[in-house]
Amino acid sequence: MHSLGTIWATRFEWFDSSGREQRIKDYIDLANRLIWQRQASFLAAALLAAFYFDPIITIICYAGVFLTELLDQILGFQARAWDGKDPRVGRRLLKKIAINTVISAVAIGIFIVSIAVQQTSGGHFTPLFFLFSASLFAAMYNSQMIGILLLRLSIYAGAFLFIAFLDILRYRPELSSNIWLEFFTIVFVLYFIIDISAKFYRNYQEKLAQLRRIREENERTKAAYEIKSQFLSTVSHELRTPLTSIKASLDLVNTGVLGEVPDNLKPALSIAAKNGQRLATLIDDLLDLQKMEAGEMEFRFETVNANELVNEAVESTAGYAEKLGVHVTTILPAQELMMRGDHARLIQVMNNLLSNALKFSNEGGSVQVQVAANGDRVRISVQDEGVGIPENASDRVFGKFSQVDSSDIRKVGGTGLGLNITKQIVERHDGMIDYESEKGVGTTFYVEFDQAKADESDQAGPDALPMSA
């Protein structure tokens, strides 16, 4: 038996050299998951045979079938422990699968043939049906490895032919006898089983090829993504240094430090300064986005006072609000609300929300920033009186490089990254961000974070954590 299993395993390894690990794991995993279905069928057959035929022979044969299932379970534990790296382990598993297949198929064949031998009249419908069911089950669920499937079916075919010739040898009937009709019917059933097995095997091969293509495409996508991230990071860093110098020079010129600026140059220099600031903002957003996607952005969590956070953010955007002619008010609770977070990143969140509200507000309008407790969470909301956001625009609002108004004549420019970055920062704090809006009336963006007790949080101190991609 050992030498036979070695020969078959060697042949099967040649047939199944492509994706061997996947085939072995699929085969054994499916075999273990279907154990109770197989045992239910064998037990039903055993009960019928024990009632109508010799119960002792039936019990002995069923016990042999049951023991082969235990061997498959042991093999399943060994296969799950294989990481697919050592080909010698794979060859040993193939050999054991071949040996177990021979033992299992022979045990099932003997069990069914014993029923046929005891049935001396009325044809062999019962054992043939059991054998057909076992063959069909193998064709459906053993298609991962064609060699193993052929091995099992060849043993079943031997049992089929034995039963087919059994009554011919017993009675030596005429060709017109029903016994010969049963013989030719069995041959036709064998052909059907071979054909259906081939179809199941081809279907499995197609699925395996499709899975391989998906994996290859995934690897190519990951490689392209890595190249894109590296390119984005390199270009952004290379642009930042000269742009910083250009901005600093323009600021010196515009402030008159280098001398009085002629009136005819002031508009051009002002436009250059504004566009320089826009480029600087874009580069900062790109760098933040790249860090987030690469999982390299670090957060230093500490206790943050929500009232102080809002006041600081409003002060830092006061110049921008004054330039746009928009009035900013705050509504703060009497009791200070504390939360855990990275102060610098939370300021970035508030600045993004405030600048967004200011940009979309009309001159002379107002923006209201409110801090309030919402159960055990802190809610910070930024309400404007701007143009509002259309319905079902959430994907564009929080998407990358997207604008709610993407037309060439939109009132407000931008990179389309601010709210996407804001959303990722908020979610990294286990918070949530959303908005409520009415077209032509205004929009309220709000963020919520878990409250934290100052004494407990301060004891823990700040901790730096990288952001997962």
Buried (B, 14 or more C-beta within 10 A) or exposed (E): EEEEBBEBBBBBBEEBEEBBBBBBBBBBBBBBEEBEEBBEBBBEBBEBBBEEBBEEBBEEBBEBBBEBBEBBEEBBEEBEEBEEEEEEBBBBBBBBBBBBBBBBBBBBBBBBBBBBBBBEEEBBEBBBEBBBBBBBBBBEBBBBBBBBBBBBBEBBBBBBBBBBEBBBEEEEBEEEBEBBEBBEBBEEBBEBBBEBBBEBBEEBBEEBEEEEEEEEEEEEEEEEEEEEBEEBBEEBEEBBEEBEEBBEBBBEBBEEEEEEBEEEEEEEBEEBBEEBBEBBBBBBBBBBBBBBBBEEBEBBBBBBBBBEBBBBBBEBBEEBBEEBEBEBEBEBEEEEBBBBBBBEBBBBBBBBBBBBBBBBBBEEBBBBBBBBEEEEBBBBBBBBBBBBBEEEBEEBBBBEEBBBBEEEEEEEEBBBBBBBBBBBBBEBBEBBBBBEBEEEEBBBBBBBBBBBEEEEBEEEEBEEEEBEE
